Amino acid sequence: MRINVLALNLACCDLLRSTVSAPLLLLSVVSRRWPSGLLGCRWYLALSILFGTASLNTVTAIAINRQVGSISCIGVGDGGQGGARVP
């Protein structure tokens, strides 16, 4: 899995969360009431959970991808020879 795809996915998740969730939250804090009714509240909750979970899973995938890359780079599991073989 390429890191660029994961970084793009993370950027999209964060962008959607900030454009969908943040304005409603800010409006509710300023007006001291929920501006979009029960249906809006349910959609807000569902989208916040969706984007937050997707963002968290993407960060986890990036960390796993980097860990696998670093392990294969140093040659863990090849008898202690490191990444390079000496003839």
Secondary structure, 3 states (H helix, E strand, C coil): CCHHHHHHHHHHHHHHHHHHHHHHHHHHHHHCCCCCHHHHHHHHHHHHHHHHHHHHHHHHHHHHHHHHHHHHHHCCCCCCCCCCCCC
